[in-house]
Amino acid sequence: MVRVSSTANIPQVKALDLKSAKTSTLYGGIDYKNSAENSDVAVRGVDFRNLPNTGNEVRNISRILTAANIKSDTLCGENATEQSFKLLSGNSPDILHIATHGFYLEDDSNKPFAQSVNTYSQKESAMALSGLALSGANNAWKGNFDLPNVEDGILTAYEISQLDLSNTKLVVLSACETARGRIFPVDGVFGLQRAFKQAGAGSILMSLWKVDDGVTATFMEYFYKFLFETNDRHKALKMAQNEVRKQFPDPYYWAAWVMLD
């Protein structure tokens, strides 16, 4: 079974050839600053605390990409900024991998960031209340909005939808709940998946629920390994799930991942 965002995408399902990819950009090991606690956490969801395995994840994936003759630009720590992401607009890489915290908030969330969002419609609100955490995200997340002329580190679905990522063949959202969003009759899901599609990106690998930090890093390394062995993203996803399933039989660890074309 293959998921498509539109019937117009059906001819492209088998047409995507990632062996022809030349460039990639990877985000991971991000410094969110001012963490609620200094301890690391095991789940890639809110709140924004250190994710110790994401740095190793992108470094290992970078080696796999380099072996496949794909130039890899890895952004970690304080360099993994929202501004750097927005600068990709109009010149985005073939492969875009983001290992971080993902979030989807309801309108009635008590998070300071959610309470700061002012939109004109429910659809705009859904796009503004889902996103990804980049460098320095904890400032705005905790209610410190006194950051003039500086990106706040919280990359929302709405902001992504305004970019041009049409050069990107594959987006991997290695974070929690990146497939979630608010469902509207006829129009479908409003969230990160819609944002990347509106930005012109190709296939998207994303998660349906909160995912384990360590197991996710392992899963992603398998995915890229099989991706370049088979040149089939759907087959690579299934093979990666099977490998993780051998070590962690509980579906929580391997069944969250879905591909949208």
C-alpha positions in Angstrom: 0.0 0.0 0.0 1.4 3.4 -1.0 0.1 6.7 0.5 -0.3 9.6 -1.9 -1.4 13.2 -1.1 -3.1 13.5 -4.5 -4.0 11.1 -7.3 -1.9 13.3 -9.5 1.2 11.9 -7.6 0.5 8.3 -8.7 2.7 8.4 -11.8 5.6 9.6 -9.6 5.5 6.8 -7.1 8.0 4.6 -9.0 9.6 7.4 -10.9 11.7 8.8 -8.0 15.3 7.7 -8.4 17.3 8.6 -5.3 20.5 7.1 -6.8 20.6 10.2 -8.9 20.6 12.4 -5.7 23.6 14.7 -5.4 23.1 16.7 -2.3 21.7 16.3 1.3 21.2 18.4 4.4 21.0 16.8 7.8 19.9 18.4 11.1 20.6 16.6 14.4 22.3 16.9 17.8 20.6 20.3 18.2 21.2 22.7 21.1 17.8 23.8 22.2 19.2 25.9 25.1 17.6 26.6 28.5 16.3 23.1 28.8 13.7 22.4 31.5 16.2 19.9 32.9 19.8 19.1 32.1 19.0 15.4 31.8 18.6 13.7 28.4 15.3 12.2 27.4 14.4 9.1 25.4 11.4 10.4 23.5 11.5 12.9 20.6 8.5 15.0 21.6 7.9 17.9 23.9 9.5 19.4 26.0 12.7 20.3 24.2 15.5 18.5 26.1 18.7 17.0 24.7 18.3 14.1 22.3 21.7 12.4 22.7 21.2 9.9 19.8 20.3 12.4 17.1 23.9 13.7 16.7 25.2 10.1 16.2 22.3 9.5 13.9 23.1 12.2 11.4 26.8 11.5 11.5 26.3 7.9 10.7 23.8 8.7 7.9 26.2 11.3 6.6 28.8 8.5 6.1 26.2 6.3 4.3 25.3 9.3 2.0 29.0 10.0 1.3 29.6 6.4 0.4 26.7 6.8 -2.1 28.5 9.9 -3.6 26.0 12.3 -2.2 27.3 15.5 -0.7 26.3 15.8 2.9 25.8 19.1 4.8 25.3 18.4 8.5 24.1 21.0 10.9 24.4 20.3 14.6 24.4 22.2 17.9 23.9 26.0 17.6 24.4 25.8 13.9 21.1 24.0 13.4 19.1 27.2 13.2 15.7 28.1 11.8 17.4 30.7 9.6 19.6 28.1 8.0 16.6 26.0 7.2 14.8 29.0 5.6 17.8 29.7 3.5 17.3 26.4 1.8 14.2 27.8 0.0 14.7 27.9 -3.7 17.9 25.8 -3.5 16.9 22.8 -1.3 18.9 19.6 -1.3 17.8 16.3 -2.9 17.5 14.7 0.6 16.5 16.6 3.7 16.8 14.8 7.1 15.7 16.4 10.4 16.3 14.6 13.6 14.8 16.6 16.4 11.6 17.2 18.5 8.4 17.4 16.6 5.1 18.7 18.1 1.4 19.1 17.4 -0.6 21.1 19.8 -4.4 21.5 20.2 -5.9 25.0 20.3 -6.6 24.7 24.0 -3.0 23.8 24.9 -1.6 25.5 28.0 1.9 25.8 26.4 3.1 29.4 26.4 3.9 29.1 22.7 0.4 27.9 21.9 -1.2 30.8 23.8 0.9 33.2 21.8 -0.4 32.1 18.4 -2.9 34.4 16.8 -4.5 33.3 13.5 -7.5 34.1 11.4 -8.8 30.6 10.9 -8.8 27.1 12.3 -6.7 25.9 9.4 -4.1 28.6 9.9 -4.1 27.7 13.6 -3.5 24.0 12.9 -0.5 24.9 10.7 0.9 27.3 13.3 0.6 24.8 16.2 2.6 22.0 14.6 6.3 22.1 13.7 9.9 21.2 14.5 12.3 22.4 17.2 15.6 23.9 16.0 18.5 25.7 17.8 17.3 27.9 20.7 13.7 26.8 20.5 13.2 26.7 24.3 13.2 30.5 24.5 9.9 31.0 22.6 8.6 27.6 23.7 8.6 28.8 27.3 7.2 32.3 26.5 10.2 34.4 26.0 9.3 36.3 22.8 11.6 39.2 23.3 13.9 38.2 20.4 13.8 41.1 17.9 15.1 40.4 14.4 15.9 36.8 15.4 14.3 33.6 14.3 12.8 31.9 17.4 14.0 28.4 16.6 10.5 27.0 16.3 9.9 26.1 12.7 6.1 25.8 12.3 4.2 24.0 9.5 2.9 27.4 8.4 6.4 28.7 7.9 7.5 25.6 6.0 4.5 25.9 3.7 5.8 29.4 2.6 9.1 28.0 1.4 10.2 26.6 -2.0 11.5 23.0 -1.4 10.6 21.8 -4.8 14.2 20.5 -5.5 13.9 18.0 -2.6 13.0 14.5 -3.5 12.9 13.0 0.0 12.2 14.5 3.4 12.8 12.4 6.5 11.2 13.8 9.7 13.0 11.8 12.4 10.9 13.2 15.2 7.7 12.6 17.2 4.2 12.8 15.7 5.3 14.4 12.5 2.4 12.8 10.6 -0.2 14.3 13.0 -2.3 17.3 12.4 -5.8 18.6 12.5 -8.2 16.8 10.1 -10.7 18.9 8.1 -13.4 17.3 6.0 -12.5 17.2 2.3 -9.2 19.1 2.8 -7.5 16.4 4.9 -4.7 16.8 7.5 -3.3 20.2 8.3 0.2 19.9 9.8 3.8 19.1 8.8 2.9 16.7 6.0 0.7 19.4 4.3 3.4 22.0 4.8 6.1 20.1 3.1 3.8 19.2 0.2 2.8 22.8 -0.2 6.5 23.7 -0.3 6.9 21.3 -3.2 8.8 18.4 -1.5 8.5 14.9 -2.8 8.2 11.9 -0.6 8.0 12.3 3.2 8.9 9.7 5.9 7.2 10.7 9.1 5.9 9.3 12.4 2.4 8.7 13.8 3.2 8.9 17.5 6.0 9.6 20.0 9.1 7.7 19.1 12.1 6.4 21.1 15.3 8.4 20.6 17.7 5.4 20.5 15.6 3.0 18.5 14.8 5.8 16.0 18.5 6.4 15.4 19.0 2.7 14.7 15.9 2.6 12.4 17.1 5.5 10.3 20.5 4.0 9.7 18.8 0.8 8.5 16.5 2.9 6.3 19.3 4.7 4.5 21.4 1.5 4.2 18.5 -0.3 2.5 17.5 2.8 0.5 20.8 2.7 -1.5 20.9 -1.0 -1.7 17.4 -1.2 -3.3 16.8 2.3 -4.7 13.2 1.8 -3.5 12.1 4.0 -0.6 9.0 1.9 0.1 11.0 -1.4 0.2 13.7 0.3 2.3 11.1 1.4 4.9 9.6 -2.1 5.1 13.1 -3.7 5.5 14.1 -1.2 8.2 10.9 -1.9 10.1 11.6 -5.7 9.9 15.1 -5.3 11.2 14.0 -3.2 14.2 11.1 -5.6 14.8 13.6 -8.4 15.3 15.2 -6.5 18.2 12.1 -4.7 19.5 8.9 -6.7 18.7 6.5 -4.2 20.2 4.9 -2.2 17.4 5.5 1.0 19.3 9.1 0.9 18.2 8.7 0.2 14.5 5.2 0.7 13.3 5.0 4.5 13.7 6.8 5.2 10.4 4.8 5.9 7.3 5.8 7.2 3.8 3.7 9.8 2.0 4.3 10.4 -1.8 
